[in-house]
Every structure is written in structure tokens, then in C-alpha cells.
């Protein structure tokens, strides 16, 4: 028998990886399309594509993302439902059903092609990913290949409220889904575009915004004492580490990718060259 010991109650001993919904972090993800079945007391498990729903055990087709942060911590997979599996199932080749795949297609007994309904988590994920600076042309060229779109995507992710629509199962109070706020690196390389909107920077008073900007610039100054240049991604990683318990963390991380940040850097003798921050020449 293994000799067990009780869990430590000290915050320094708490684990980080493999738990919870990851957000306020730079994250890289791996992807697969599955049918997920919600089992009370267990959570979501991947099941064969033709698994029938049971009372208390609904099934849905969707995208499963597993996120890894800059420190190498891997989090529990997050499932973005695209609808019930009576409407759609995974496919590896885009034509035939499979238990795990890259595409979502209609089941063999359904005549109409599968479409992603607005109001699903998968629809919101795709909308937010485009807003975060993902190249729309790359999504068009993927031809429905969800794995090609999301596998190896590197972005700053934030938490947001899941969508809701008439007829769906009521989500638990306070439920959160993780979505990209700024694409840092596209799958296969290449930078993301400027985000169409910044995370959590609206409805913030000027005083709070100024305070958050000062904190970010303070970190920039400290980092550039030891380095000739730093990347925005490195800056966000340092903010996550230094201000982990700060209520303004999400605001600060969002500021790094906003247009006013470049002006703020210039006012302190720094410049932003693409994704690189350095002292003005």
C-alpha cells in the first residue's frame, strides 16, 4: 500500500497544470474534432461518433483544444460544442464519419450538409479567433479543416461568458470559456494581424487605465535592463508571473496589443518594432 500524505494548504505548493479553464495567458493549443458525451460526476468524455444520447448523458460534436502555457503546463482539454451529434459527426477526410477527425460532416442518415449554428460555443470561438487577428483567408483555405485552423495556434487567451440560445441546456452559473484575444503566431508560423478589439479594455475609467499602463511600462523598464530587446509575448508572460493575483492583469495584458501602447512606449524612450520592444535609437 502506498504511503499517502495530506495535501499541502500552502499556496506555493498548489499545482498549475492540468486544471481549470486557462485564460489570461499566452497559450499554444493542439486540436481534434470529437463527439463528447457529458456524464454527470465525470464530465465530458470522447465517445464513438454514433453514440446515442441518453437521459442525463447528452452528446455533442465539437472541437477539443488542449492548451499549453509558456512554462509547459498542459491544461485539461476544453470542448467547444458545435451541436448535437444527430446533426454532425467527426470526419478525418471530410467525407466519411470517424471517431476522431479534422472536420465536422453530417451523419450518413442526414441529407443536409452540416452547418455551425450561431449561438454554439464553436461559433463563438471562431468569431473571437477572427477578432483576435487570425487571417480570414487561412480559414477559407482550410476548407472546413478545424485542426488545420487551430492546431499549433499561439495566442493570448481570455475568459468570456459562453453563448446561449433558445432550447439549449442551461449552463452552470459563472461558466466561462477560453477564447483568443490576440493571435501571436499562426499555425505553421507567421504573425497574427491586429486584433479588432482588445480584451477587457472597454468601460474602464481613465484612472484605472493609466494605473495599468504604468505597471506595464515598469515591467518593460525592468526587462530591458537585462535585455537589448523583448517581444510582446515575453512581456505578457512576465506580466502573468509578476501580477498573477492582480485584478488588472487581464487589462494590462490586453493593453500590450493596443495602439495606445506604442505611444506610451515612445513617451518613455522605447519603441515598438513589429512584435519587438526596445530602447529608441
C-alpha positions in Angstrom: 0.0 0.0 0.0 1.3 3.4 -1.0 2.0 5.7 2.0 -0.1 8.8 1.3 0.2 12.3 2.8 -2.4 15.0 3.0 -2.5 17.9 0.5 -0.5 20.9 1.4 -2.5 24.0 2.2 0.2 26.5 1.3 -0.3 28.5 -1.9 3.3 27.9 -3.0 2.5 24.2 -3.2 -0.6 24.4 -5.3 -0.4 22.9 -8.8 -0.8 24.8 -12.0 -1.1 22.5 -15.0 -3.9 20.2 -16.0 -6.7 22.1 -14.1 -9.4 24.6 -14.8 -10.1 26.8 -17.8 -6.9 28.5 -18.9 -7.1 32.3 -19.6 -5.1 35.5 -19.1 -2.1 33.6 -20.6 -0.2 33.0 -23.8 -1.2 29.5 -24.8 -0.4 27.1 -27.7 -3.0 24.5 -28.5 -3.5 21.2 -30.1 -6.8 20.2 -31.7 -9.1 17.4 -32.6 -12.8 17.0 -33.6 -14.7 14.5 -31.4 -18.1 13.6 -30.1 -18.2 14.5 -26.5 -20.7 13.0 -24.0 -21.5 14.8 -20.8 -21.5 12.3 -17.9 -22.7 13.5 -14.5 -20.0 13.3 -12.0 -17.3 12.6 -14.7 -17.6 15.5 -17.1 -17.0 15.2 -20.8 -15.6 12.1 -22.4 -14.9 11.3 -26.1 -17.1 8.6 -27.5 -17.7 6.9 -30.9 -19.4 9.1 -33.4 -22.7 7.2 -33.5 -23.1 7.1 -29.7 -26.8 7.8 -28.9 -27.7 10.4 -26.3 -29.2 9.1 -23.1 -31.1 10.8 -20.4 -28.6 12.8 -18.4 -25.9 12.0 -20.9 -26.2 14.3 -23.9 -23.8 14.0 -26.8 -22.4 16.8 -29.0 -19.9 17.1 -31.8 -17.3 19.8 -31.4 -13.7 20.9 -31.3 -11.4 19.8 -28.4 -8.5 22.0 -27.6 -5.7 21.2 -25.2 -3.7 24.3 -24.2 -0.1 24.5 -23.0 1.3 27.7 -21.5 4.8 29.2 -21.8 6.0 27.2 -18.7 5.0 23.9 -20.3 1.9 23.3 -18.1 -0.8 21.4 -20.0 -4.4 22.1 -19.0 -7.4 19.9 -19.1 -8.9 19.7 -22.7 -11.6 22.3 -23.4 -14.6 21.3 -25.6 -16.3 23.8 -27.9 -19.6 22.3 -28.9 -20.9 22.7 -32.4 -24.3 21.0 -31.9 -25.8 17.6 -31.2 -24.2 14.5 -32.9 -27.5 13.7 -34.6 -26.7 16.7 -36.8 -22.9 16.4 -37.1 -20.1 13.9 -36.6 -16.2 13.9 -36.8 -14.5 13.1 -40.1 -10.8 12.6 -40.9 -11.2 13.0 -44.6 -14.2 15.4 -44.8 -16.4 12.7 -46.4 -16.7 9.7 -44.0 -17.6 9.6 -40.3 -14.8 8.7 -37.8 -14.5 8.6 -34.1 -11.9 11.4 -34.2 -11.2 13.7 -37.1 -10.4 17.1 -38.5 -13.8 18.1 -40.0 -17.4 18.0 -39.0 -19.8 16.5 -41.5 -23.5 15.4 -41.5 -24.2 11.8 -40.4 -24.9 9.3 -43.1 -28.7 9.4 -42.5 -28.9 13.2 -42.8 -29.3 14.6 -46.3 -28.5 18.3 -45.5 -24.8 19.3 -45.1 -23.7 20.3 -41.6 -23.6 24.0 -40.7 -22.4 25.6 -37.5 -25.2 27.3 -35.8 -24.8 30.8 -34.3 -25.1 30.6 -30.5 -22.9 27.5 -30.2 -19.5 27.6 -28.4 -17.7 26.6 -31.6 -19.3 29.6 -33.5 -18.2 32.0 -30.7 -14.7 30.5 -30.7 -14.4 31.1 -34.4 -15.8 34.6 -34.2 -13.5 35.6 -31.4 -10.5 34.0 -33.1 -11.1 36.1 -36.2 -11.5 39.2 -34.0 -8.1 38.3 -32.4 -6.3 38.8 -35.6 -6.5 35.4 -37.3 -6.1 35.6 -41.1 -9.6 35.0 -42.5 -8.0 33.8 -45.8 -6.3 31.0 -43.9 -9.7 29.8 -42.6 -11.2 30.0 -46.0 -8.3 27.9 -47.5 -8.7 25.3 -44.7 -12.0 24.2 -46.3 -13.6 23.2 -43.0 -10.5 21.6 -41.6 -10.8 22.7 -37.9 -7.5 21.0 -36.9 -5.6 23.0 -39.6 -7.1 26.2 -38.2 -6.4 25.6 -34.5 -3.6 23.1 -34.1 -0.4 24.9 -33.0 -2.1 28.2 -32.8 -0.3 30.5 -30.3 -2.3 33.4 -28.8 -3.1 35.3 -25.7 -6.4 33.7 -24.4 -9.0 35.3 -22.2 -12.1 34.1 -20.4 -15.5 35.0 -21.6 -19.2 34.1 -21.0 -20.4 31.2 -23.2 -23.2 31.9 -25.6 -26.7 30.8 -25.0 -29.6 30.1 -27.3 -33.2 29.0 -27.0 -33.6 25.3 -26.3 -30.1 24.6 -25.1 -29.3 23.0 -21.7 -28.8 25.8 -19.1 -25.2 26.3 -18.3 -24.0 26.4 -14.7 -23.8 29.8 -13.1 -20.4 31.5 -13.7 -19.5 29.2 -16.6 -16.5 30.5 -18.6 -15.0 29.6 -21.9 -11.5 30.5 -23.1 -11.0 32.3 -26.4 -8.1 34.1 -28.2 -7.8 37.8 -27.6 -4.6 38.4 -29.7 -3.1 35.9 -32.2 0.6 35.9 -31.7 1.6 33.2 -34.1 -0.5 31.4 -36.8 -0.3 27.7 -37.1 2.7 26.8 -39.2 4.3 30.2 -38.4 3.5 33.8 -39.4 2.2 36.6 -37.2 -1.4 37.4 -36.5 -3.0 40.6 -37.6 -4.0 43.4 -35.3 -6.9 42.4 -33.1 -10.2 44.0 -34.0 -11.0 44.6 -30.3 -8.9 44.4 -27.2 -9.8 42.3 -24.2 -11.5 44.0 -21.3 -10.3 47.5 -22.2 -13.8 48.9 -22.7 -15.8 50.5 -20.0 -12.6 51.2 -18.0 -12.2 54.6 -16.4 -9.1 56.8 -17.3 -7.6 56.5 -13.9 -7.6 52.7 -13.9 -6.3 52.7 -17.5 -3.4 55.0 -16.5 -2.6 52.9 -13.5 -2.5 49.7 -15.6 -0.3 51.4 -18.2 2.2 52.5 -15.6 2.5 48.9 -14.3 3.2 47.6 -17.8 5.8 50.3 -18.5 7.5 49.5 -15.2 7.9 45.9 -16.3 9.2 46.9 -19.7 11.9 49.1 -18.0 12.9 46.2 -15.7 13.2 43.7 -18.5 15.2 46.0 -20.8 17.8 46.5 -18.1 18.9 42.9 -18.8 17.9 42.5 -22.5 18.5 44.5 -25.6 15.0 43.8 -26.8 11.9 41.9 -25.7 8.9 40.5 -27.5 5.3 41.4 -26.7 4.7 37.7 -25.9 7.6 37.8 -23.4 6.2 40.9 -21.8 2.8 39.3 -21.4 4.4 36.2 -19.9 6.3 38.4 -17.4 3.1 40.3 -16.5 1.3 37.0 -15.8 4.1 36.0 -13.5 4.6 39.3 -11.7 0.9 40.3 -11.4 -0.7 36.9 -11.1 -3.1 37.9 -8.3 -3.6 41.5 -9.6 -7.2 42.4 -10.6 -5.8 44.4 -13.5 -3.8 41.6 -15.1 -6.3 41.0 -17.9 -6.4 44.7 -18.6 -2.6 45.0 -18.6 -2.2 42.1 -21.0 -4.7 43.5 -23.4 -3.0 46.9 -23.4 0.2 45.3 -24.7 -1.6 44.7 -28.0 -3.4 48.0 -28.3 -2.4 51.0 -30.5 -2.0 53.5 -27.5 0.7 51.2 -26.1 3.1 52.2 -28.8 2.5 55.8 -28.0 3.0 55.1 -24.2 6.3 53.4 -25.0 7.5 56.4 -27.0 6.8 58.7 -24.1 9.3 56.7 -22.0 12.0 56.3 -24.6 11.1 52.9 -26.0 9.8 51.9 -29.4 7.7 49.0 -30.8 9.1 47.4 -34.0 6.6 44.8 -35.1 6.4 42.5 -32.1 9.8 43.7 -30.6 10.1 46.3 -27.9 13.5 48.1 -27.4 15.0 51.4 -26.5 14.7 54.2 -29.1 17.7 54.6 -31.3 
